[in-house]
């Protein structure tokens, strides 16, 4: 029987879409005959994968969003199961997005389709018991953080630390001077990046206190220039609606997130992948998270970590300030920002600590190493 060259790939979030697209390109370089289809977004489609379900339709944050999107999620799961039965791909590749992906992995296991997991679920943060379940459902795991590999080795799962794919993805070739000119930053101004996230709920919870903080900072000093980089998935109407409520001049830019982070003296930034991108670029930051009361209460019962931001988790110590729930207010945010901007040596020390975080994420080449593992796995399938 000829070797099956189809691979189903599921990347259910914006960060997963980025990592999946880079993985597909890396696979195509060494095995162009392999084709991909599944769940993803714009970037994965541009990389040449067929998109059966758009990741924006199934990516949710918080319990309330899960309930309201349940019919869409179940519909996507049904479609993917049908395609697994009918196509019987050589491999099912899963990227993060654990609750959805592990249901699909269980079904693939019943069909005898091997499962490759890239970017581990955050079992080190909550529901650590999932490690054993994952080991039963997954044939091979590629992890992005060095501390994840031992967790899977203990339960006998074939695991490789490949490094974090953001090391390769987060690159800026332009000079600081060129970027400032393109952004229209006046000479002598300090750049403050506002990054509330791309999902509607994040924008509603986090953009208002960021804008209020910007107002206060502008009142205290004329030296600040505020920039809000827009993700391609963001609801621009919602952004404009929030901006209209505040008396502050904010520059909106599209497609320049990394450039903004490179030149920013400070970023107010939503907890998530973006904090790791900022860490890689060495951007001083104040990390914020705020959700509904029920989501926060449930999360606080399940997640037992001293820190919630990725730079601090990777460093295993407090490197960047974190503000959670009620502490996400203009008073606290400005206090933390001014401590970084005006504290003697504070920003330089933070940049040194962030450089150490980058070192822990590996030396680059994660997508290529993962592609080699994937192609090798397909080659051994009979």
C-alpha positions as CSV (number, residue, x, y, z in Angstrom):
1,X,0.0,0.0,0.0
2,X,1.5,3.4,-0.9
3,X,2.5,5.7,1.9
4,X,-0.2,8.2,2.8
5,X,1.0,11.8,2.4
6,X,-1.9,13.6,3.9
7,X,-1.7,15.1,7.4
8,X,-4.5,16.6,9.4
9,X,-3.3,19.6,11.4
10,X,-5.3,21.4,14.1
11,X,-4.2,24.8,15.3
12,X,-7.1,26.4,17.2
13,X,-5.7,29.8,18.2
14,X,-3.9,32.7,16.7
15,X,-0.5,31.7,18.1
16,X,-1.1,28.1,17.0
17,X,-1.8,29.4,13.5
18,X,1.6,31.1,13.4
19,X,3.5,28.0,14.7
20,X,1.5,25.7,12.3
21,X,2.3,27.9,9.3
22,X,6.0,27.8,10.0
23,X,5.9,24.1,10.6
24,X,4.1,23.4,7.3
25,X,6.7,25.5,5.4
26,X,9.5,23.6,7.2
27,X,8.0,20.3,6.2
28,X,7.5,21.4,2.6
29,X,11.2,22.1,2.4
30,X,12.2,18.5,3.2
31,X,9.1,16.6,2.0
32,X,7.1,18.7,-0.5
33,X,4.8,15.7,-1.3
34,X,3.2,16.0,2.1
35,X,-0.1,17.9,2.1
36,X,-2.0,19.4,5.1
37,X,-5.6,20.2,5.9
38,X,-7.5,20.9,9.1
39,X,-8.1,23.8,11.5
40,X,-6.2,27.1,11.2
41,X,-6.3,30.7,10.1
42,X,-4.9,33.1,7.5
43,X,-1.3,32.2,8.1
44,X,-1.8,28.5,7.8
45,X,-3.8,29.0,4.6
46,X,-1.1,31.1,3.2
47,X,1.4,28.3,4.0
48,X,-0.5,26.0,1.7
49,X,-2.8,24.1,4.1
50,X,-6.5,23.5,3.3
51,X,-8.6,25.1,6.0
52,X,-11.7,23.1,6.9
53,X,-12.5,25.1,10.0
54,X,-11.3,28.6,10.7
55,X,-9.5,28.8,14.1
56,X,-11.3,32.1,14.9
57,X,-14.6,30.1,15.0
58,X,-13.4,27.7,17.7
59,X,-10.9,29.7,19.8
60,X,-12.6,30.9,22.9
61,X,-11.5,32.4,26.3
62,X,-13.4,31.8,29.5
63,X,-16.3,29.7,30.5
64,X,-19.0,32.0,29.2
65,X,-17.5,32.0,25.7
66,X,-17.3,28.2,25.7
67,X,-21.0,27.9,26.4
68,X,-22.0,30.4,23.8
69,X,-19.8,28.8,21.1
70,X,-20.5,25.2,22.0
71,X,-22.6,24.4,19.0
72,X,-19.9,25.7,16.6
73,X,-17.1,23.8,18.5
74,X,-19.1,20.5,18.4
75,X,-19.9,21.0,14.7
76,X,-16.2,21.5,14.0
77,X,-15.3,18.4,16.0
78,X,-17.9,16.3,14.1
79,X,-16.6,17.5,10.7
80,X,-13.0,16.6,11.7
81,X,-13.9,13.2,12.9
82,X,-15.7,12.5,9.6
83,X,-12.6,13.5,7.7
84,X,-10.4,11.3,9.9
85,X,-12.7,8.3,9.1
86,X,-12.9,9.0,5.4
87,X,-9.4,10.2,4.6
88,X,-7.4,8.2,7.2
89,X,-4.4,10.6,7.1
90,X,-0.9,9.4,7.8
91,X,-0.8,11.6,10.9
92,X,-2.9,13.9,13.1
93,X,-0.8,16.9,14.2
94,X,-2.1,18.9,17.1
95,X,-0.9,22.3,18.3
96,X,-1.7,23.4,21.8
97,X,-5.6,23.9,22.1
98,X,-5.8,21.0,24.5
99,X,-9.5,20.4,25.4
100,X,-10.5,20.3,21.8
101,X,-7.4,18.5,20.5
102,X,-7.4,15.7,23.1
103,X,-11.0,14.8,22.2
104,X,-9.9,14.5,18.6
105,X,-6.7,12.6,19.6
106,X,-8.9,10.0,21.4
107,X,-11.0,9.5,18.2
108,X,-7.8,9.2,16.1
109,X,-6.5,6.6,18.5
110,X,-9.6,4.5,18.0
111,X,-9.1,4.6,14.3
112,X,-5.4,3.7,14.6
113,X,-4.2,7.1,13.3
114,X,-0.9,8.2,15.0
115,X,-0.9,11.5,16.9
116,X,1.9,14.0,17.0
117,X,1.5,16.9,19.5
118,X,3.5,20.1,19.0
119,X,3.4,22.8,21.7
120,X,2.3,21.0,24.8
121,X,-0.8,21.8,26.8
122,X,0.2,23.8,29.9
123,X,0.0,20.7,32.2
124,X,2.6,22.4,34.4
125,X,0.1,25.2,35.2
126,X,-3.1,23.3,35.9
127,X,-4.7,19.8,35.7
128,X,-1.3,18.0,35.9
129,X,-3.1,14.7,35.9
130,X,-3.6,15.2,32.1
131,X,0.0,14.1,31.6
132,X,-1.0,10.4,31.9
133,X,-4.0,10.9,29.6
134,X,-1.9,12.7,27.0
135,X,0.6,9.8,27.2
136,X,-2.2,7.4,26.4
137,X,-3.5,9.4,23.4
138,X,-0.3,10.8,21.9
139,X,2.5,8.9,20.1
140,X,5.0,11.7,20.0
141,X,5.4,15.1,21.7
142,X,7.5,18.1,20.7
143,X,7.7,20.7,23.5
144,X,8.7,24.3,23.5
145,X,9.9,24.8,27.1
146,X,12.8,22.8,28.6
147,X,11.0,22.1,31.8
148,X,8.2,20.3,30.0
149,X,10.2,17.4,28.7
150,X,10.8,15.7,32.1
151,X,7.0,15.7,32.8
152,X,6.4,13.5,29.8
153,X,9.5,11.4,30.2
154,X,8.2,10.3,33.6
155,X,5.1,8.8,32.0
156,X,7.0,7.1,29.2
157,X,5.9,9.4,26.3
158,X,8.3,9.9,23.4
159,X,9.2,13.6,23.9
160,X,11.7,16.0,22.4
161,X,12.5,19.6,23.5
162,X,12.7,21.4,20.2
163,X,13.0,25.0,21.5
164,X,10.4,27.7,21.2
165,X,9.3,28.6,17.6
166,X,8.9,32.2,18.5
167,X,12.7,32.5,18.6
168,X,12.7,32.3,14.8
169,X,9.3,34.0,14.3
170,X,10.1,37.1,16.3
171,X,12.6,38.9,14.1
172,X,12.9,42.6,13.2
173,X,15.5,43.6,10.6
174,X,14.8,47.3,10.6
175,X,16.8,49.7,12.9
176,X,15.2,51.5,15.8
177,X,15.6,54.8,14.0
178,X,13.9,53.5,10.9
179,X,11.0,52.0,12.8
180,X,10.5,55.2,14.8
181,X,10.3,57.2,11.6
182,X,7.8,54.8,10.0
183,X,5.7,55.0,13.1
184,X,5.8,58.8,13.1
185,X,7.3,59.0,16.6
186,X,8.5,62.6,17.3
187,X,12.2,62.9,18.2
188,X,12.8,62.6,22.0
189,X,9.5,60.9,22.7
190,X,9.3,57.6,24.6
191,X,7.2,54.9,23.0
192,X,4.6,53.2,25.2
193,X,2.9,50.1,23.5
194,X,-0.7,49.2,24.4
195,X,-1.4,45.6,23.8
196,X,-4.7,44.4,25.2
197,X,-4.9,41.2,23.1
198,X,-6.9,40.5,20.0
199,X,-10.1,38.8,21.4
200,X,-13.2,40.9,22.0
201,X,-13.3,40.0,25.7
202,X,-9.7,40.9,26.2
203,X,-10.2,44.3,24.6
204,X,-13.3,45.1,26.7
205,X,-11.5,44.2,29.9
206,X,-8.0,45.5,29.3
207,X,-8.1,48.4,26.8
208,X,-10.0,50.8,29.0
209,X,-7.5,50.7,31.9
210,X,-4.7,50.9,29.4
211,X,-6.2,54.0,27.9
212,X,-6.9,55.5,31.3
213,X,-3.2,54.9,32.2
214,X,-2.1,56.6,29.0
215,X,-4.2,59.6,29.9
216,X,-2.6,59.9,33.3
217,X,0.9,59.4,31.9
218,X,0.3,62.1,29.3
219,X,-1.0,64.5,31.9
220,X,2.2,64.0,34.0
221,X,4.6,64.3,31.1
222,X,4.6,65.3,27.4
223,X,7.4,62.8,26.6
224,X,5.2,59.8,25.8
225,X,4.0,58.5,22.4
226,X,1.4,55.8,22.6
227,X,1.1,53.1,20.0
228,X,-1.5,50.3,19.7
229,X,-0.4,47.5,17.2
230,X,-3.4,45.8,15.7
231,X,-3.5,42.0,15.1
232,X,-5.1,40.9,11.8
233,X,-7.9,39.2,13.7
234,X,-8.8,42.2,15.9
235,X,-12.2,43.8,15.9
236,X,-11.3,47.3,14.7
237,X,-14.8,48.7,15.4
238,X,-14.5,47.7,19.0
239,X,-11.0,49.3,19.3
240,X,-12.4,52.6,17.8
241,X,-15.4,52.5,20.1
242,X,-13.1,52.3,23.2
243,X,-10.7,54.9,21.9
244,X,-13.5,57.4,21.4
245,X,-14.3,57.3,25.2
246,X,-10.8,58.7,26.2
247,X,-9.0,61.9,25.6
248,X,-5.7,60.5,24.5
249,X,-3.9,60.4,21.1
250,X,-3.0,56.8,20.3
251,X,-1.3,55.7,17.0
252,X,-2.9,52.6,15.5
253,X,-0.6,50.5,13.3
254,X,-1.2,47.2,11.5
255,X,1.3,44.4,10.8
256,X,4.0,46.0,12.9
257,X,3.7,44.4,16.3
258,X,7.3,43.2,16.6
259,X,8.6,46.6,15.3
260,X,6.5,48.4,17.9
261,X,7.9,46.1,20.7
262,X,11.4,46.6,19.5
263,X,11.2,50.4,19.9
264,X,8.9,50.5,22.9
265,X,10.4,51.8,26.2
266,X,7.5,50.0,27.9
267,X,4.5,47.8,27.0
268,X,1.3,47.3,28.8
269,X,0.5,43.8,27.6
270,X,-2.2,41.2,28.1
271,X,-1.0,37.9,29.6
272,X,-0.3,35.3,26.9
273,X,2.0,34.6,24.0
274,X,2.6,38.3,23.4
275,X,4.5,38.5,26.7
276,X,7.0,35.9,25.4
277,X,7.3,37.9,22.1
278,X,8.1,41.0,24.1
279,X,10.6,39.0,26.3
280,X,12.4,37.8,23.1
281,X,12.7,41.4,21.9
282,X,13.8,42.6,25.4
283,X,10.9,45.0,25.9
284,X,10.2,46.1,29.5
285,X,6.6,45.4,30.3
286,X,3.7,45.4,32.7
287,X,1.6,42.2,32.3
288,X,-2.1,42.4,33.0
289,X,-4.9,39.8,33.1
290,X,-8.6,40.4,33.9
291,X,-11.6,38.1,33.2
292,X,-15.1,37.5,34.4
293,X,-15.5,36.8,38.1
294,X,-16.5,33.2,37.5
295,X,-13.6,32.5,35.1
296,X,-11.2,34.0,37.6
297,X,-12.6,32.1,40.6
298,X,-12.5,28.8,38.7
299,X,-9.1,29.5,37.4
300,X,-7.6,30.4,40.8
301,X,-8.9,27.1,42.1
302,X,-7.3,25.1,39.3
303,X,-4.1,27.0,38.6
304,X,-1.5,26.9,41.4
305,X,1.5,28.8,40.2
306,X,3.5,31.7,41.9
307,X,3.3,33.6,38.6
308,X,0.9,33.7,35.6
309,X,3.0,35.5,32.9
310,X,5.2,33.3,30.7
311,X,8.4,35.3,31.2
312,X,8.2,34.8,34.9
313,X,7.3,31.2,34.6
314,X,10.2,30.5,32.3
315,X,12.6,32.5,34.5
316,X,11.1,30.7,37.6
317,X,11.2,34.1,39.4
318,X,9.7,37.6,39.2
319,X,11.2,39.3,36.2
320,X,8.2,41.5,35.1
321,X,5.4,43.0,37.2
322,X,2.0,41.2,37.0
323,X,-1.4,42.7,37.7
324,X,-4.4,40.5,38.1
325,X,-8.1,41.3,38.2
326,X,-8.9,44.2,40.5
327,X,-5.2,45.3,40.4
328,X,-5.7,46.0,36.7
329,X,-6.5,49.7,37.2
330,X,-4.8,52.9,36.0
331,X,-3.4,53.7,39.5
332,X,-1.5,50.5,39.8
333,X,-0.5,50.3,36.1
334,X,1.0,53.8,36.1
335,X,2.8,53.1,39.4
336,X,4.4,50.0,37.9
337,X,5.2,51.8,34.6
338,X,6.9,54.8,36.3
339,X,8.9,52.5,38.5
340,X,10.3,50.8,35.3
341,X,10.8,54.1,33.3
342,X,12.2,56.2,36.1
343,X,13.7,53.7,38.6
344,X,17.5,53.8,38.6
345,X,18.7,50.8,36.5
346,X,15.3,49.1,36.7
347,X,14.7,48.9,32.9
348,X,18.2,47.7,32.2
349,X,18.0,45.0,34.8
350,X,14.7,43.8,33.4
351,X,16.2,43.7,29.9
352,X,19.1,41.5,31.3
353,X,16.6,39.2,32.9
354,X,14.6,39.0,29.7
355,X,17.7,38.1,27.7
356,X,18.2,35.1,30.1
357,X,14.6,34.1,29.4
358,X,15.3,34.1,25.7
359,X,18.3,31.9,26.3
360,X,16.2,29.3,28.0
361,X,13.9,29.1,25.0
362,X,16.6,27.5,22.8
363,X,18.7,28.8,20.0
364,X,16.2,28.8,17.2
365,X,15.3,26.2,14.6
366,X,12.3,24.8,16.4
367,X,10.1,24.5,13.3
368,X,12.8,22.7,11.4
369,X,13.5,20.3,14.2
370,X,9.8,19.6,14.6
371,X,9.4,19.1,10.8
372,X,12.2,16.5,10.8
373,X,10.5,14.6,13.7
374,X,7.2,14.7,11.8
375,X,8.6,13.5,8.5
376,X,10.6,10.8,10.3
377,X,7.4,9.7,12.0
378,X,5.4,9.5,8.7
379,X,8.3,7.5,7.2
380,X,8.1,4.9,9.9
381,X,4.4,4.4,9.6
382,X,3.4,1.2,7.8
